[in-house]
Amino acid sequence: MADVIEALDAYLSRLPLADDRRRALRARVLDSEPADRREALQRLRAQLQDNDGGAEAEGSDHELIARVQSAYPSLRHDDEARPPTAGALRSAAMPQLNRWPMSPADIDRRPWRVLPWLSRKSNSLPKSVPSRLKGVVRWRQTLLALMVALPAAGAAAYMATVLPHRGATILEAFILGAAFMLFAWILVGFWTALSGFFVLWRGDRYLVRSDPPAKPPSNMPPVDDDARTAIVMPIYEEDVSRTFAGLQAIYESLEATGRLEEFDFFVLSDSVKPDTVIAEQNAWAQLCREMDAFGRVFYRRRRARVKRKSGNLADFCRRWGGHYRYMIVLDADSIMAGDTLTALVDRMQANPGAGLIQTPPTAVNRVSVLARVAQFATRVYGRMFAAGLHFWHLDNAHYWGHNAIIRIEPFMAHCALPRLPGRGALSGDILSHDFVEAALMRRAGWGVFIAYDLPGSYEEVPPNLIEELGRDRRWCQGNIQHIRLLFSDNLAPAHRALFANGVMAYTSAAIWFIFLLLSSAEAVLEALRTPDYFPVAGALFPQWPVWQPIWAVSLFVATLVVLFLPKILGVVMIVARGKQREFGGVGNLIASTLIEILLTSLLAPIRMLTHTRFVFTTLTGQQVKWNAQQRADAQVPWLRAVRFHIWGMLLATVWGGLLLWYTPGFAPWLAPILVPLILAPVITVLTSRADLGLWMRRRELQLIPEELKAPPELARVVEIEAAAPPEAGFVEAVVDPAINALHVGMQGRERRLTVAIADYRRELAERALNQGADALSVDEQRRLLADPARMHWLHVEVWAQAASAWTEALAERPADASTQAPAGAV
């Protein structure tokens, strides 16, 4: 009898029931005098059935629904005309289907057609609302092209006067060509920043705006159903507690605006690890229970991860896009204020020709040195660059893949992405999908804008350099794929330029690396070559090699001005508007800017070399692995840092040694490049340290206003995450009554299996029962989770047999927040 009582108490401790009902259930089961723990637990599960929880259900569905309803009374299936089944809980986690077609866009994928309009007539594409900004955009972008090309050509010509042979040799011609491209690249950023400074200082007549009331009156009628908005968050192997803490903070902020009824939330998971899958399902159900959000916050996990994030969004649009006029796309680390979300909808409503409006997210919430520097930079200079992008592109702007609102109908009609045919890294799924989707949206005549003035949009940055470079590896391959799309039919010139800009974002590193190699080769060859003072036969006077150090220094100083003047203007803007106290005061603001410039200068050679490697591995056909991102602060171990940078350290050491040996006068010019490469592990480890970041925070260095006075949404995320219970996993999916029933129900109706597959899964379940969860590999756990019948059987047998491998997991636990009775429970 003691074993029976122990089993009952342990099972009941895991159910979120009111204390009086828990005691009543215990008493009724014991009064029936069960023969053993199997019978006792079977009677307990039968007793759980409420009068309205599934009386019409039969067999295992009956008790599964009872367990789910005991934990989540508001989770109901959507077809009251049919008897409830456990499999119907899958539909309860999602709205009714409203299928729309979404076919891949017609994109010319032949890069060798440099002038497609000369080889065949371009097809005219339908336009939504003719752009009144077409002439303004054309004039501004022509001006930008001239302001980039002419100074870059002048700088390259000036550099020719510094070279020993004035650019007359093949080697120097290549050096000058690389220099022209590099000058042009940094001038694009320079003029973007200056125009952004001008826009923020003087205002902007072309800003996409609306004039909604600050807060709608209480008697304001709800928005029409076809103008509703879906907030979608695609996720893949994320920190579950942080992800759902952010989602809850957004939900609460939106609720405070009084306009929650206009929005639905979708968590679209591509996760595959068993522990992550169970944690996501449980976190979703807990959030919906706490916020009474069943039927408003939905969760779906795809069984096949087709086309990654873009495929996940397309899948959502095909299934449920017909319910909504707009969707706001978030990343797992996105946080947006409710006022910002409603403002995006209002601007869309006020601008019927807008297809997409992007907000510039502010980086927040990280404490490592590298992350703090990135947060400071985006806060001081980021909005200025965003305003500059708007100035040059207007309704042909960027889309960064998240923290943006999209008009669903044209997105579905024109923005589905095809697979690029062929083999190699430039084929297959389009990875940097956001640039392409923006270009296709504009090609169809819909405006793509940047709402640089909207606050309340946040994201998080990688906590260390290795994680940042891992993310860049994926972005590099995606951006280089745009080479194949540069000459697609009917694209706006601005988006062709943005494709080229995306390619240059990484190939510029390779160009810089080649420029440095060629310059070093020129210096070494000049040191080894016997001077020829009479290169022209019959010359009467010698030609002396002339070195003009002042010219070289002046060119170097001009380059520094182009690179760093935008940062100075960002500081000037803050001080001129009297907001320096939000950054720790004028002294700390200047000191933080100098720290950011110094660290950026140290990191630039490391990023250059790594990006160069990414470019060459991409062009040689190596596919990238799209792994989950690490978002939490964590110091990089020394051994990992050395292994990551070892080849760069060796290259820099050999490179520097050769220069010191053959041309010591040239070595100091490359010291700012080679020394950081040699010290790369030290820089990587130190910048990943959270304690140094906290030290800087205490001294108000790299301070941003969101740290001095955290917005409610950011403070709420920290609060929710700190109070979150431990994440559930595969073990809880087997043992916990509510989590097991929820998972089984969310697998949908049981599928017919071949005899071989059924026998294999039966063997997995029996091995797990006898040897414990650790006896299965991650892949085997995943396969077992996909079988609702086996998972239900395993739950029943683990409790009935009390197998030794599960003793610790079956122990009674004290009730915590996750096992307290839900609101309204009896």
N, C-alpha and C positions, 0 to 999 in steps of 0.2 A: 504493500500500500504506500510505503514511503516513496517508492519509485514513481508511482502514479501521481502522487501529490507534487513531487518535484517536477515532473514533466508538465503538469497543468500550470503550475506557478511560472515556470520558465516560458511556456507558450503564451500565457496571458500577459506576461510582463512586456512582450513585444507588440501587443495590440494597443492601438490608441483608443482606449475605452475609458469612460467615466469610472471612477473607483467603485461606485455602487453596482454598476452593471458588471464589472469585472468580478466582484465578490459574488453576485448572484449567479453568474455563469459557473463559477467554481463550485458553488454549493450544489447546483442542479446536477452537475456532472458527478460529483462525489456521492450524491444521494442515489444515483442510479447504480452504484456499486459496480464500476467497470472491472473486468477481470484482469486487465493489464493496461500498460500505457498506450498500446495501439488502440484499444477500444475506447479508452478515456479520451484520447485526442480526436478520435473519429466522432464521438458524441459531442465534444466541445465544438468542433467545426460545424456540426449540424445545428447546434444551439445558436450559433452566431447569426443564422438566417433571420433577418427582419421580415416583417409582414410585407414591406414594399421593396425588399432588396432582391427579389428574383424568385418568387414563389412558383412561377411557372417554369422555371428552369429545371433541368433534370441532371442527375448524375453528378459528375465532377463540376459541371458548370454551376450547379446549385451552390456548392460550398465555396468555389472560387469567387463567385460574385458576392457571397456573404462576407468573405474576408476583405475584398476590395471595398465593399460598402461600409464595413466597420471602420475603415481608415479614411475613406474619402466618400462621404455620403452624397456629395454633389456631383460625383463623376457618374454620368448616366450615358447609356448608349442612345443613339438618336432615332431609333426606329421602334416606336412604342407599339406598332401594329404586330410586331413579330416577337415571339418569346425571347427573353434575354439570354445571351450566351456570353461566355467569357471572351470569346473572340471579338464580340462587338465592342469591347473596350478599346480596341485599336481605332475604330471609327469615332469613339467618344473623345479620343485625343486630338481629333482633327475635325474641321467642318465638313459639310457635305461637298462632294465634288462638283465642280462647275468647269468642265473641260473646255479648253480652247486650243486650237492648233497653234503650233509654233515651229515653223520650218526654218532651217539654217539659211542665213542670208547669202545672196549671190555676191561673192567676193572674188575678184580676179586674183588668182594666186600665182601668176607668172611674172616673176620680177624682171625678166629680160625685156619685157615690153615697156621700154622707157617712155615712149610717147604713144600711149594707147589711143589717144584721140586722132592720131594720124593713120593708124592701121585699120580702124573701123569706127563707125559712128557710135558714140556713147548712147546708151539707152537713157531716156529721160525718166527720172524717178518721181513719184508723187510727192507733192509738197503739202504741208499742213497749212501753216500761216506764213505767207511770204515774209522774209526777214527784212524789216525796215533798217537794219543795221549793216546790210551788205556793203554799201558804199563806204561807211565809216571803217568797217573791219579791213576792207581792201586797202584804204589809204594808210591806216595805222600799220598794217603788216608790211606794206611796201616801205614805209619809213623805217620800220625796225630792220628790215633786210639791208637797207642802205647804211644804217647806223652800225650794223654789225660788220658788213663786208668791207666797207671803206676803211674804218680804223684797223681792222685785222690785216688788210692788205698793206696799210701804211706801217703797221708794227713789223710785219714780215720784211718789208723793204728796208726799214730801219735796221732790223736785225742783220740783214745782208751786209750792211756796212761794218758790222762788228766781226763777222767771220773772216778768217785769214784770206780767203780767195774771193770774197764778195759774192758768194753764191755761184761761182763759175764752175765748180766741180759737181759731178753727179751726187756725191755724198752730201754736199751742202745744199743742193737742190731739194733732196729729200728732207733735210733738216728744216728748210724754209717751208716746205709744204706742210710738215707736221706742225710747225710753229703757227702757220696761218690758221689751221683747224683749231688749235688750242686757244689762240687769241679770240677767234670767233665764238668758241664755246663759252669762255668766261665773259665775253661781252654780252651774250644773251642774258646771262644772269644779272650782269651789271645794269643794263637798260631796263630789265624787268623790275629790279629793286627801285631804281630811280623813278620809274613811272608809278610804281606803287606808292612811293613817298609822296609824289605829286597828288595822286588821287586821294590818299588819306588826309592830306593837308588841305586840299581845295574842294573836296567833294566830287561826286560822280553823277552826272545826269543820266547815265545809262545803267545804273544799278537796278537789278531786278528786285522789285519791291512791291509791297501791298500796304494797305492802311487799314488793318483789322482793328476792332476795338481791343483795348488792353485786356479786358476780360468779358466774355459774352454774358449778357444778362441771363438770369435764371430761367426766364420764360422763352428764351431763344429756341426755335424749333431745331430738332436734330438735323444733321446733314443727310441729304438723300443717300439711299443705300449705294447708288452707283458712284458716289463721291467718297466712299469710305477708304481708309488707308490701312494697309498691312505693314506692320513693322517686322521685318524678317531678319533673322540672325543665323546665318550658316556657320556651323562650328565643326571642328575636326580635332579630336583628342585634346581638348582644352582643359584648363584647371576648372573643374565643374563648380566648385564653391564660388570662385571669383566670377565666373560667367553668369551664374544665376543671381549672384548678389547685384551685379550690374543691371541685369534685366529687371530685378525687383525695384531697384532705385529708379530706373526709368519709368516703370509702371506707376510707382507712387507719385513721381513728379508730374506725370501726365494726368493722373487722377486729380491732383491739386489744381489743375487748370480748369476743371469742370467740363472737359471735352473728351473724356475717356471713351464715351460711347461711339466716337467716330473711328476708333482704332481697334485692331486686333493684333496679337503678337504671335509670331511663329518662330520656334526654335527648330532649325533644319539641320539635323545631325548627319554627319558622315563617319562618325567614330566607329571603330571596329574592335578595340580592346574590350574584353568582357567587363573589367572593373569600371572602365569609363562609361560603357553603355548602361550598366545598372545604376551608376551614380547619377547619370543624366536623367534617367527615367524617374528615379526617386526624388531628385531635386526639383524636377518639373512638377511632380504631383504634390510635393510639400509646398512649393510656392503657390500653386493654385488653391490648395486647401487654406493656407494662411491668408491669401488675398481674396478668397472667394472668386477665383478667376477661371474656373472651369468654363469652357465655352467662349473664353476671350483670349487665353494664353494656350497655344497649341504646341504640340511636340510631334515631330516625325523623324524617324531614322530610316534613311535609305538602305536597302539591302545591297545595292550595287553603286559604287562611287564613280559614276560616269561623269567625265569632264570636271571633276573637282567642284570648286565653288560655283563657277558659271553654270555647270550642269545642275547643281542643286537649286540655284535660283530659277533656271529654266523649268525644272521639274515642278517647282512651286507654282510658277505662272501657268503651266499647262493644266494643273489640277485645280487650282483655286484662284487664279488671277481674275477670272470672270466675276468674282465677288467684289472686286475693289477697283477704284480708279487710280490709286497711287500705291507705291510701296516705298518704304524707307529702309534702306539696306544698312545693316550694322555689322561690324566685326565682333568677335567674341570679347574684345577688350574695349569696345565702344561704350561711351556713356553720353547721353544727350538729355538736356533739360526738357521738361514738358513744354515750356514756352517756345523753345527752339523747334520742336516737332510741330506744334500748331502753326508757328510762323511759316515753316516750309509749306505746309498745306495751303495756308492763306495766299502765299506768293504764287503757288501753282494755280490756284483758283483765279487769281487776278491776272495771270499771264497765260492765256489759253494756247499760246504758241510755244510755251516752255515744255520740253520733254524731260529735262533733268536739271536739278539744281544741287550743286555740291557745296557743302560747308567746309571751311578749312579747320580740321580738328587741332586742338591744342594738346600737346603731350603732357601727361600728368602721372602722378601716383607711384613713380619709381624713385629709389633713393641711392642707387649706385652712382659713382662719379660720372661714368659715361652717360647714364640715363639723365642725370641732373643737368649735365651740359647740353644734351639734346633738348630737354624740356625748356631750358633757358633760351636756347637759340630759336626754337619755334615760337616762343612767346614774344621775344624781342623783335625778331626779323620775319617770322613766318607770315603774319597777317599782311605785312608790307609786300612780300613776294606774291601772296595770293591776290592782293589788289592789283599788282602789276600784271599778273596773268590775265585778270579780268580786263584790264585796260587794253592789252594787245589783242585779245581774242574775243571779247564780248560774248556773243552767243555761240562761239565755236570753242568752248573752254574744255578743261580737263575733267575727267572723272577718275577718282582715286579708289573706287570700288567699295566705299563704305561711307557712312555718315552723310548720305545724300538721298534725295527723294527723286523717284522716277515715275513718269506717267506710264502705266502698265500697258495700255492698248498699243501705242506705237512701239514700245519696247518689244512686245511679243510679235508684232507684225514685221519688224525690221532688224532686230538686234540679236536673234539667235545665231550662235557661232557654229561654223562648220569645222570639221577636222581638216587640217592642212595635209594634202596627200604627199606621199613619198616616204622616204626613210630619213633618219637622222634627227638631230635636235631641233631643226627648224621645221619639222613636220609634226603631225599629230595634233593633240588638243592645243588650242590657243591659251597660253598660260596667263599673260598679262591681258586679261579679257576686258578690263575696265576701259583702257584706251580705245580698244576696237569698238566696244559697245557705244561709247560716246561718239566716235566717228560715224558709225552706222545710224545713230539717232539723228545726227546733224545732216547726214546724207539724205535722209527722208524728209528733211525740212523742219525738224523740230529743234528748238534752241537748247543749247547746253550752257548753263551759266554757273558762275562761282559767286555765292552769296558771302563775300568776304567780311561783311559787316555783322554777320550773325554770331553772337557769343553762344556759350552753352553747348559746344560740341567738343568732345574729348576722346582721346585714345591713349594707349600706352606704347612705349618704345622698348626695343630689346634691351635687356639689363646689362649685357656685356658685348664686347667686340666680336667674339666668335659667333654668338647667336645672331648678331646683326649681319655678319658676313654670310652666315648660312641662309638668312632671308634674302640677301642680295644675290646669292647663287640662283635662286628660283627666279627672282626678278630679272636677272641678267638674261637667262634663256628666253623668258617671255618677251623682253624688250627686243632682243635680237631677232626674234621671229617676225617683228614688224617690217624687217627688210622685205619680206615676201608680200607685204600688204601696202607698201608705199605707193604703188601705181595702180591700185584698185580703181575701178571705174567710178566716176562721179563723186569721189571724196572731195570735201572742201579743202582748199589749199592750206588752211590753218591746221587741219588734222593731218595732212601729209607732213607738215612741219613738225607737229607734235610726235608723229611716228619717228621722224628723223631725230627729234630731240630725245626720245626714249632710247633709240639706238645709241646715240652719242653719250647718254648717261653712263654707259659702261665701256663702250669702245674708246671714249676719250681717255680712259685710264691706259688702255693699250697704246694709244697714240702718244701719250705722255711718256710711257715707258720706252717706246721706240725712239722718241725724240731724245731722251736722255742717253740711250745706248749709242745712237748715232753721234751725238755731241761728244760723248766720251771717246768713241772711235776716232773722231776728227782730231781731238786733242792728242791722243796717243800717236796717231799717224804723223801729225805735225812734229811731234817730239822725235820720232824715228826717221822721218824723211830728210834727206839731204836737201837743203834749200836750193832752189833754182832761181837765180836772180835775173836770168835772161830767158824767160819762157818763150819769147817770140824770136825766131831766127833773124839775125841781122840787126837786132835792137842796139841802139847806141848807148842807152842808159839803163842801168839795172832797175828792177822793180823790187823795192824792199817790202817785206811783210810788215804791216803796221798793226799794232795792237792798241786799241783805244779803250782803256778801262773805263773812262768816264762815260762813253757811249753805252757800254754794257751795264754800268751801274744805273744810268738813267732809264734804260729799258726795264731793268729789274724793278726800280722804284715805281715806274708807271704801271707795271703789272700788279704790284702790291696795292696801289691805289684802286685799281679796278676790282681787286679781290675784296678789299677791306672797307672801302668807302660805304657800301650798303650797310655794313654792321654799325659804322659810326652814325649813319643817318637814323638807324633804328633807335640808338641811344638818344640822339638829338630829339626825335619825335616824342619819346617818353618824357624827357626833361621839359620840353616845351609845353607839354600838356599837364605838367605838374604831377605826374604819376610815379616819380622816382621813388617815393616812400614805399610803394607796393613792391619794389625790387630791392629793398634794403637801404635806400638812400643813394645819393649821387655817387659817393665814394665806393660803395659796394657794387653799384651798377657798373661803374667803370672797371673796377677790379674783376668783376665777373665776366665782363666782355673780354678783357685781356686774357683771362684764364681760358675762355672759350676759344679765342684766336690761337693761343699757344697749343692747346690740346688738339684743336682741329689741324694745326700745322704738323703736329707730331703724328697724327693718325693718317694724314693724307698719303704719305708714301706707303704705309701698310695697306691701306685700302687700294691704292693704285696697283701694287703688285698682285694682290689677291684678285682684284677685278680683272686684271690682265690674264691671269690664269683662268678665270671663269670664261672670259671671252674665247680663249683658244680651245679650252675643253668643249665649249658649246659648239664652236665651228667645226671641231673634229668629230662631232656626232655623239658625245656622251650625254645621255639623258640625266636629268636632275631627279633626285628623290625628294618628294614633297612630304617631308616629315612634319610632325607637330612642332609648334613653336614653344620655346620656353619663355614665359612672360614674367615669372617671379624673379626677384633679385637673388643671385647666387654667385659667390666668388668663383672664378675660374681657377682650378688647381694648376700649380706650377708645371707639372709634367704635361698636362693637356696643352697648356699654352706653348711650351717648348716644342712639342710634337707638331702643333699646328703651324708654327712659324719657322721651323728648323731650316727649310730650304731657302726661305727668304733671307735668313740670317747668314747662311753660307754664301749665297749669291752676293749679298752686300759686302761681306768680308773680302771675298776674292776681288770684287769690283773695286772696292776702295784700295786694296793693296796694289792692284795694277796701276791705278791712277797715281798713288804716292810714289811708286817706283819709277814710272815713266814721265809723268807730268805733274810734279808736286804743286805747281801753281794753279792747276785746274781743280785739284782735290777739294779745296775749301768751298768751291761753288756747289759741289755735290754733297758736301757734308750734311746739310739739312735733310737730304733724302736718305743717305746711307746710314747715318747714325740711328734714326728711328727704326729702320729695318733691323739693325743689329740688336736694338733694345726692345724689339716688338713684344717678347714674352713679358718683360717687366711692365711695359705700358698696358698690355692686356690685363694682367693680373691686378695692377693697382687701380685701373679704371673700373674694374668689376666689383671693387670692395664697397659694401654698403656702409661700413663703419666710417670710412673716409667721407662718404657722401653725407652721413649724419653730422660729422664734424663740420663740413661746409655749411650744412643747414643751420647749425647752432650759431654760426658766425655770419649768417645771412648772405652767404656767397651762393651764386647760382640760384638765387631766390626768385620765385615767380608769385604773382598775386594769389594764385590758387592755393599756395602753401600758407601764405600769411592769413588769408581768410578763405577757407575752403567753401566752395559752393555747396548747397545742401545735398545735391546728388552725389558729389564725390565723398562728402562726409558720411553719407548714408551707406555707400558701398563698403567703406572701411568698417562701419558698425555692423552691417549684416554679415560680412565675411568673417569678422572676429567671433560672432555668435553662432556661426554655422556648425552643426554637429559633424562628426567624422563622416567622410563619404562612404556610402554603401558600395559593395563590390560583389564579385561572384559568390563569395561565401554567404553574404546576406541574401542574395537571390535564391539560394537553396534553403536557408534556415528561417529567415524572417517571414512570418505568415503574410503580412501585407505586401512586402516587396516581391515575394514569390508570386502571389496572385496577380499583382499589377503587371509584372513582367510576362507571365503566361498569357494574361488577357491581351496585352499589347502586341503579341505575336500574330494576332489574327486567328482566323479559323484554321484548324489543323489541316495540313496538306497530306496528300497521298504520297507515300514514299516507296521506293523500290525495296525489295527484300534485303538487298545488300546494304543499303543506307540505313534501313530500320535496324538491322542487326548490329551495324557499326555503332549507331547511337545508343543502342541498348547496352552494348559493351562499355561505352564511355560512362554511362550512368552507373553501371554496376561497379566499375573501377573507382569512380568518385565516391560511391557509397562505402566501399570497403577500405579504401586507402586515403580518402580525403581529397580536397580540392587541389592540393599540390601535386597529386599524382597525374593531373592532366596538364598538358602544355597550354599555352595561351590560345593556340589555334584550336585545340580540342575543346577547351572551355567555350570558345566562340561557337563551335558547331553544336555543342550541347545546348547552349542558350537559344539557338534557333529552333529547337524542338520543344514546343510547349508541353506535349504529353510526357516526355521524359523529365522535364523540369518539375512538373507536378508530381510525377511518381517519385522522383528523388526527394522532394520535400517531405512527402508523406513517409517514405521509408527511413529517412534520416531521423525523424522524430520518433517513429515507431520502434526502430531497432536500437536507437541510442548507440550507434557504432562508435567504437573507441576513437576513430579518426576524427570524429565530430564532437567529442566531449566538451572541449573548451568553447566551441561555437554555440553549443546548446545550453550553456549555463545561464541561469537566471540573471538578468541584468536590471539595474535600477531604472525606473522610468525617466526618460529625458523628454526634451521638447518634442522630439519626433514621435513619441509614443503617448503623448497626452491626448485627451479626447478632443476631437475637432469641435468647432463651434456648432452647437445644436445637437450634439451627440446625446444619446440617452444612456 
